[in-house]
Amino acid sequence: MKVQLKSELTCPNCGNKKLEIMPTTACQFFYECENCKKVLKPKEGDCCVFCSYGSVACPPIQEGSACC
């Protein structure tokens, strides 16, 4: 299966959606919503903001390995 690098992040605070390219060499722990400026952090048990708020899980999770 080919790893997808684009994920649509949805802000849980205001509902704003933005398509982002996920990093392949590190987890992204923080993300600032461009609409409401809230800084998103992963939910408990998730390794990054893409796993918590994205339409696609981060590349390491897609590959079946542990995240950063």
N, C-alpha and C positions, 0 to 999 in steps of 0.2 A: 504494500500500500504506500502511495506517495504521501509524504508529509505536507500538510497544508500550512502555509506560512501567514495567511491572512485570516484575521478573526475580527468579527464585529463586536466591539465592547459596548455594553449598555450600562449606563450609569444608574444605579439603584435609587439615587437621590432625586434626579430630575427626568430620567428616561431618555436622555440624549444618547444617540447611537453614533459610533464612528468606526469605520473600517481601519484597522491598524495592521502593520506587519510585525509579526512576533520575532523577537531575537532568538537566534539559534544557539548562542554560546552562553547565555545566562538567563536566569529567571527575572521577570519584571515584578518586583514586589509592590511598587507604587505607581499610580497613574492618576494624573490630574484631569478631571473632566473639563473640557474646553468651554462648556456651557455654564455650569454652576460653580466651577473651580474646586469642588470637593475632591479631596485626595482619597482615592480608593486603595484599599489594602486587601489582600486575599482573605477569604472567609476561613474560619478555623478548619483545618484539615486539607486545605488546598495549598498548592505550592506557589501560585502566582495569580495575578489579576486576570489573566486569560482563562485560567481554569475556573475562576469564580464568576466572572462577568462576561466572558467571551462566548461567541457562537461556536468556536473550535478550541479544544484544549491545546496547551502548549506542545511544541515539538517533542520533547522527551516523553511526555505522557502518550502522545500519539504513537510513538515508537515502542511503547510498552515498557519503558525503563523508568526508573525513579527520577523525579525532577531534582533540580539542583539541590 
